[in-house]
Amino acid sequence: MRRVVVVGAGLAGVRAVAELRQQGYDGHVLVVNAEDERPYDRPPLSKAVLAGAAPERLEPDWYAEAEMWLGVRATGLRPAELDTTAGVVPYDGLVLACGAAPLTLPGSALSLRTLDDALRLRERLRPGERVVLVGASWIGAEVATAAAKAGCAVSVLEAGPAPLSVALGVRVGRYTAPWYAEAGVLLRTNTAVTAVGEGGVTLAGGERLPAGTVLVGIGVRPATGWLAGSGIGLDRGVLTDAVGRTTLPGVVAVGDCAVRWSPRAGRFVRGEHWDDALNGPAHAVAGLLAGHDGWPTEQAALTAPRELPPNADPVPYVWSEQFDRFLQWTGWRETPEPSVFRGDPTDSSGWSAAWLSAGGALTGFFAADRHRDTSQARRLIAAGHKPDPDRLADEATPLRNT
């Protein structure tokens, strides 16, 4: 293998190149990046960058060793050839790290996915600016926090019954709702938006809500439209086995564009978060460099039982900073609502909630300002721990002793 092409220069793409070098690959590496910017970290965009900080660049030691094309998009894929806006690029190995694009609504509004998006939004966050955010998601709450601190008049419109209800369920989400009012943010739930524009938004009932700035934060979709017709397995993203191999030999997928088979969960999962982009490329690159023997060219082969390297099927982990709180979520929700609460969710000192499977195993864990609980919970989920519900509910009992 003498030429590896990496599509995308976000964290997943950067980590893939770093892993290629660390795992002994000494051939040519080409990074094709649709953005004109040098690589940067995305999580600070909705936090520190909106507050005025400079972007955090991703420039490890290999940066000068890899060829990088900025402002070049991938447009099509065939075996051993990648079509781009700069021409056809041959490859021996290909890493798809093309990320995701924000979901939109009819009309024109801002979104927050790139550094350009963040800088454009930051210029609008001025005292007195009327800001409407569509979606009380992770990113919606983070932007609301930054906008309120900048002195804006902020309204958040959520189609569901509570903030974060898609990620955490209605009950937990409702406990986060008072945080908006504490920050001076108007939260309206069960409020669907039908159109957005520079002058405001139109609600499902016809009401018009004026705004100087409108941002839509209702989720993302893997940026894989250009892969249609390539023969690669697609379903809400690029389908991969547990170590990132796709159904095309010599092609792996990592980060937000990938839908990975998880033996632990028993289904395909989309990570969509920083932790997956950081850790997933190590296994994908190892599989790529190992060659094509036994490559899962059929979709059914992606789910075939196989011996996995350590940490190849991690328990998902997400974190968010909003309204002066640090939130962490790990695992999966096998039931809509949590089985056990640790602490009082109305207490500002912190609390957590746990989800148990039908068999009693800990499968999911959410914590507000409970750092130690989350790190322990992730290890316990990985181990298939079955806690005693009464001990789990007791704040004084360390999670590992439940």
C-alpha positions in Angstrom: 0.0 0.0 0.0 1.7 3.2 -1.2 -1.1 5.8 -1.2 -3.8 6.4 1.3 -6.4 9.1 0.8 -8.3 10.6 3.7 -11.5 12.4 3.0 -12.1 15.0 5.7 -9.8 16.9 8.1 -11.9 17.0 11.2 -10.7 15.2 14.3 -11.5 11.7 12.8 -9.5 12.5 9.7 -6.6 14.0 11.7 -6.5 11.0 14.0 -6.5 8.6 11.0 -3.4 10.2 9.6 -1.7 10.2 13.0 -2.5 6.5 13.4 -1.2 5.7 9.9 2.2 7.1 10.9 2.1 5.6 14.4 1.3 2.2 13.1 4.3 2.2 10.7 2.8 3.4 7.4 5.4 5.3 5.5 3.7 5.8 2.1 2.0 8.9 0.7 -0.9 10.4 2.5 -3.3 12.8 0.9 -6.0 14.6 2.9 -8.9 16.0 0.9 -10.8 18.7 2.9 -13.9 20.5 1.7 -13.2 23.4 4.0 -10.6 26.1 3.3 -9.4 26.0 6.9 -6.6 24.1 8.4 -7.8 21.3 10.8 -9.5 22.5 14.0 -11.4 21.0 16.9 -15.2 21.3 16.7 -16.5 21.1 20.3 -15.1 24.6 21.2 -17.1 26.2 18.3 -20.3 26.3 20.3 -18.6 27.2 23.5 -15.2 29.0 23.7 -15.2 30.3 20.2 -18.6 31.8 20.5 -17.3 33.5 23.6 -14.4 35.1 21.7 -11.6 32.5 21.9 -9.5 31.5 18.9 -10.1 28.1 17.4 -8.1 25.1 18.7 -6.0 23.9 15.7 -5.3 20.2 15.2 -1.7 20.2 14.0 0.3 17.3 15.3 3.8 16.4 14.2 2.7 14.7 11.0 1.1 17.9 9.6 4.1 18.7 7.3 4.3 15.1 6.2 0.8 14.7 4.7 -0.2 16.4 1.6 -3.4 18.4 2.2 -5.9 19.8 -0.4 -8.0 22.5 1.2 -11.3 23.6 -0.4 -11.6 20.4 -2.4 -14.7 18.2 -2.2 -15.1 14.5 -2.8 -17.8 13.9 -5.5 -17.8 10.2 -6.3 -16.2 6.9 -5.5 -15.2 3.8 -7.5 -12.8 1.0 -6.5 -9.3 2.5 -6.3 -10.5 5.9 -7.6 -11.9 8.9 -5.8 -13.6 11.7 -7.8 -13.0 15.2 -6.5 -13.6 18.8 -7.6 -9.8 18.8 -8.3 -9.9 15.7 -10.5 -9.7 11.9 -10.1 -7.5 10.6 -7.3 -6.2 7.0 -7.3 -5.8 5.3 -3.9 -4.6 2.0 -2.4 -6.4 2.7 0.8 -9.2 5.2 1.6 -10.4 6.6 4.9 -13.9 8.2 4.8 -14.0 10.9 7.5 -16.3 13.2 5.7 -18.4 14.1 8.8 -22.0 15.3 8.8 -24.0 18.3 7.7 -26.7 20.1 9.8 -30.4 19.4 9.2 -32.2 22.4 7.9 -35.8 23.8 7.7 -37.5 25.7 4.8 -36.1 29.2 4.5 -32.8 30.8 5.4 -31.2 30.6 8.8 -27.7 30.1 10.3 -26.4 26.7 11.4 -23.3 25.8 13.4 -21.0 23.1 12.1 -17.9 24.8 10.8 -15.5 27.5 12.0 -16.9 29.9 9.4 -20.4 29.2 10.9 -19.1 30.0 14.4 -17.4 33.2 13.5 -20.4 34.4 11.5 -22.7 33.7 14.5 -20.3 35.3 17.0 -20.5 38.5 15.1 -24.3 38.5 15.6 -24.2 37.9 19.3 -24.4 41.5 20.6 -26.3 43.0 23.6 -30.0 43.4 22.7 -29.8 41.2 19.6 -33.0 39.1 19.3 -31.9 35.5 18.8 -34.2 32.5 18.1 -32.8 29.0 18.3 -34.8 26.2 16.7 -34.1 23.0 18.7 -33.3 22.5 22.4 -30.6 20.0 21.6 -27.1 19.7 22.9 -25.9 22.4 20.6 -29.0 24.5 20.9 -28.5 24.7 24.7 -24.8 25.5 24.3 -25.5 28.3 21.8 -28.3 29.6 24.0 -25.8 29.8 26.9 -23.3 31.8 24.9 -26.0 34.1 23.4 -27.5 34.9 26.9 -24.1 35.6 28.3 -23.5 38.0 25.4 -26.6 40.0 26.4 -28.9 38.8 23.6 -32.6 38.3 24.0 -32.8 34.6 23.5 -35.8 32.3 22.7 -35.5 28.5 22.2 -38.2 26.7 20.3 -38.4 22.9 20.8 -40.9 20.7 18.9 -40.7 18.0 21.5 -42.1 18.1 25.1 -38.8 18.9 26.7 -35.1 19.8 26.0 -32.9 16.9 25.1 -35.9 14.6 24.9 -34.6 12.8 21.9 -31.2 12.1 23.5 -32.3 11.5 27.2 -36.1 11.1 27.3 -38.8 13.4 28.4 -38.4 13.0 32.2 -34.7 13.9 32.3 -35.2 16.6 29.7 -37.8 18.3 31.8 -35.4 18.6 34.7 -33.1 20.7 32.5 -35.9 23.1 31.4 -35.6 25.4 34.5 -32.0 26.1 33.6 -33.2 28.2 30.6 -35.2 30.5 32.7 -32.4 30.9 35.2 -30.2 32.1 32.4 -32.8 34.5 31.1 -33.7 32.4 28.1 -37.3 31.9 27.0 -38.0 28.2 26.3 -41.1 27.1 24.4 -41.6 23.4 24.1 -44.2 21.6 21.9 -43.6 24.4 19.4 -43.0 23.3 15.8 -41.4 25.7 13.3 -42.5 25.5 9.7 -40.2 28.1 8.1 -37.2 30.3 9.0 -35.8 33.4 7.7 -33.6 36.5 8.4 -36.6 38.3 9.9 -37.8 35.5 12.2 -39.6 32.2 12.2 -43.1 31.0 11.4 -44.7 28.5 13.8 -47.0 25.6 12.9 -50.1 27.6 13.9 -49.1 30.5 11.7 -47.7 32.7 14.5 -44.7 34.8 13.4 -41.9 35.3 15.9 -39.5 38.1 14.9 -35.7 37.8 15.3 -32.6 39.4 14.1 -30.7 36.1 14.2 -32.1 32.6 13.7 -30.1 29.4 14.2 -31.4 25.9 13.5 -30.0 23.2 15.7 -32.1 20.1 15.1 -29.4 17.6 14.4 -27.1 16.4 11.6 -27.1 14.0 8.7 -23.9 12.2 7.6 -22.4 13.9 4.6 -22.6 10.8 2.4 -24.9 11.9 -0.5 -21.9 11.9 -2.9 -21.4 8.1 -2.2 -24.8 7.2 -3.8 -24.2 4.6 -6.6 -20.7 3.8 -5.4 -21.6 0.3 -4.2 -20.7 1.0 -0.6 -23.2 0.0 2.1 -25.2 3.0 3.3 -28.0 3.3 5.9 -28.1 6.7 7.7 -24.4 6.8 7.0 -21.6 4.5 5.9 -22.1 1.1 7.3 -19.0 -0.5 8.9 -18.1 -3.5 10.9 -16.9 -3.1 14.5 -13.5 -1.9 13.4 -14.6 0.6 10.7 -14.3 -1.6 7.6 -16.9 -0.9 4.9 -18.3 -3.2 2.2 -15.7 -1.8 -0.3 -12.3 -3.5 0.1 -9.6 -1.0 1.1 -12.1 1.6 2.4 -12.8 2.4 6.0 -15.1 5.0 7.6 -14.7 6.8 10.9 -16.3 9.7 12.8 -19.7 11.2 12.2 -20.2 9.7 8.7 -19.9 6.1 10.0 -22.6 3.8 11.3 -20.7 1.1 13.1 -21.8 -2.4 14.0 -21.6 -2.7 17.8 -21.6 -6.3 19.2 -22.2 -4.8 22.7 -25.4 -3.0 21.6 -26.4 -5.7 19.1 -27.1 -3.1 16.4 -25.5 -0.5 14.1 -24.8 2.7 16.0 -24.0 6.3 15.0 -21.5 7.9 17.3 -21.7 11.6 16.1 -19.5 12.7 18.9 -15.9 13.7 19.7 -15.1 10.5 21.6 -15.8 8.3 18.6 -13.7 10.6 16.3 -10.8 10.5 18.7 -10.6 6.7 19.3 -12.3 5.0 16.3 -9.5 5.7 13.8 -6.9 3.5 15.6 -8.9 0.3 14.9 -10.0 1.4 11.4 -6.4 2.1 10.3 -5.2 -1.2 11.8 -7.8 -3.0 9.7 -6.9 -1.0 6.6 -3.2 -1.8 6.9 -3.9 -5.5 7.6 -5.0 -5.9 4.0 -8.0 -7.3 2.2 -8.1 -10.9 3.4 -11.5 -11.6 4.9 -12.7 -8.1 4.1 -16.5 -7.9 4.7 -17.7 -7.2 1.2 -21.3 -8.2 1.9 -23.4 -6.2 4.4 -24.2 -9.4 6.4 -20.5 -9.9 6.9 -20.3 -6.6 8.8 -22.2 -8.2 11.7 -20.4 -11.6 11.7 -19.0 -12.6 15.0 -15.2 -12.1 15.2 -12.6 -11.6 17.8 -12.1 -7.8 18.4 -9.0 -6.0 19.6 -9.3 -4.4 23.1 -11.5 -1.3 23.2 -12.8 -1.8 19.7 -16.4 -1.6 20.8 -16.5 1.3 23.2 -19.4 2.4 25.3 -20.6 5.7 23.8 -19.8 8.9 25.6 -21.0 12.5 25.2 -20.4 15.7 27.1 -21.8 19.2 27.0 -21.3 22.5 28.8 -24.5 24.5 29.2 -25.9 27.0 31.6 -22.8 26.7 33.8 -23.3 23.0 34.2 -21.2 20.0 32.9 -23.4 17.2 31.5 -22.2 13.7 30.6 -24.0 10.8 29.0 -22.7 7.3 28.4 -24.2 4.1 27.1 -27.6 3.5 25.5 -31.3 4.0 26.5 -33.0 0.6 26.3 -36.0 2.1 28.0 -37.5 5.6 27.3 -37.0 6.8 30.9 -34.4 6.1 33.6 -34.9 3.4 36.2 -33.1 5.1 39.1 -32.1 8.7 40.0 -29.1 9.4 42.2 -29.7 12.7 44.0 -32.4 15.3 43.6 -32.7 16.6 40.0 -33.9 19.9 41.3 -30.7 20.3 43.4 -28.1 22.6 41.9 -25.3 20.6 43.5 -25.6 17.8 40.9 -27.5 14.6 40.2 -27.5 11.6 37.9 -29.9 9.1 36.4 -29.4 5.4 35.4 -31.0 3.2 32.8 -31.3 -0.6 33.5 -32.0 -3.3 31.0 -34.8 -5.8 31.5 -32.2 -8.2 33.0 -31.0 -5.5 35.4 -27.8 -4.5 33.7 -26.7 -0.9 33.7 -27.0 0.3 30.1 -27.1 4.1 30.2 -26.1 6.8 32.6 -26.6 10.6 32.6 -24.9 13.0 35.1 -25.2 16.7 35.7 -22.0 17.9 37.5 -21.2 14.4 38.7 -17.8 13.7 37.0 -16.8 10.7 39.1 -20.1 8.9 38.6 -19.8 9.0 34.9 -16.3 7.6 34.6 -17.3 4.7 36.9 -20.6 4.2 35.1 -18.9 3.8 31.7 -16.6 1.0 33.1 -19.6 -0.7 34.7 -21.6 -0.6 31.5 -18.7 -2.1 29.6 -18.5 -4.9 32.2 -22.2 -5.7 32.1 -22.6 -4.7 35.8 -26.0 -5.5 37.4 -26.4 -3.0 40.3 -28.7 -3.3 43.3 -31.3 -0.5 42.5 -31.5 0.6 46.2 -27.7 0.9 46.4 -27.7 2.6 43.0 -30.1 5.3 44.3 -28.0 5.9 47.4 -25.7 8.9 46.7 -23.4 7.9 49.5 -22.7 4.6 47.9 -19.9 4.8 45.3 -21.2 3.7 42.0 -18.6 0.9 41.7 -20.0 -0.6 44.9 -23.6 -0.8 43.7 
